[in-house]
Amino acid sequence: MKEHSQEYRDMEENPLVAKTLDFSVRIVNLYKCLRDERHETVMSKQIIRSGTSIGANASEAIAAESMDDFVHKLTISLKEANETKYWILLLHRTQYIREEEYKSIMTDCQELRKLIGSIISSTKRNRRKE
């Protein structure tokens, strides 16, 4: 594996960015499986968009221009996580993903939703105290 630049390593040191990046990798691998092995093309395109957008928006939040911008970017990330949850559920109910795959990726998605929601709530709470 290639050595990563310092900027890339710095991003990965942020726990939220690291978790969302790991989740994005899982989503990309799920997309490839759905497309290549299970021949599903519509829902797989939806889940790759929303599932990878979680991390992209979280990464943007880290470099936000203000606290309002930070909360706004994380709110978008949370909305994308909610959409991804829907696609995971639909893929499971239509039997494109097996029970064990569903449980594993849904657990990760739920953890991200809770983490992002918690960060948004605590940031808003801290802003009110100022």
Secondary structure in CASP SS format (residue, H / E / C, confidence):
PFRMAT SS
TARGET T0000
AUTHOR 0000-0000-0000
METHOD secondary structure of the structure
MODEL  1
M C 1.00
K C 1.00
E C 1.00
H C 1.00
S C 1.00
Q H 1.00
E H 1.00
Y H 1.00
R H 1.00
D H 1.00
M H 1.00
E H 1.00
E H 1.00
N C 1.00
P H 1.00
L H 1.00
V H 1.00
A H 1.00
K H 1.00
T H 1.00
L H 1.00
D H 1.00
F H 1.00
S H 1.00
V H 1.00
R H 1.00
I H 1.00
V H 1.00
N H 1.00
L H 1.00
Y H 1.00
K H 1.00
C H 1.00
L H 1.00
R H 1.00
D H 1.00
E C 1.00
R C 1.00
H C 1.00
E C 1.00
T C 1.00
V H 1.00
M H 1.00
S H 1.00
K H 1.00
Q H 1.00
I H 1.00
I H 1.00
R H 1.00
S H 1.00
G H 1.00
T H 1.00
S H 1.00
I H 1.00
G H 1.00
A H 1.00
N H 1.00
A H 1.00
S H 1.00
E H 1.00
A H 1.00
I H 1.00
A C 1.00
A C 1.00
E C 1.00
S C 1.00
M H 1.00
D H 1.00
D H 1.00
F H 1.00
V H 1.00
H H 1.00
K H 1.00
L H 1.00
T H 1.00
I H 1.00
S H 1.00
L H 1.00
K H 1.00
E H 1.00
A H 1.00
N H 1.00
E H 1.00
T H 1.00
K H 1.00
Y H 1.00
W H 1.00
I H 1.00
L H 1.00
L H 1.00
L H 1.00
H H 1.00
R H 1.00
T C 1.00
Q C 1.00
Y C 1.00
I C 1.00
R C 1.00
E H 1.00
E H 1.00
E H 1.00
Y H 1.00
K H 1.00
S H 1.00
I H 1.00
M H 1.00
T H 1.00
D H 1.00
C H 1.00
Q H 1.00
E H 1.00
L H 1.00
R H 1.00
K H 1.00
L H 1.00
I H 1.00
G H 1.00
S H 1.00
I H 1.00
I H 1.00
S H 1.00
S H 1.00
T H 1.00
K H 1.00
R H 1.00
N H 1.00
R H 1.00
R H 1.00
K H 1.00
E C 1.00
END
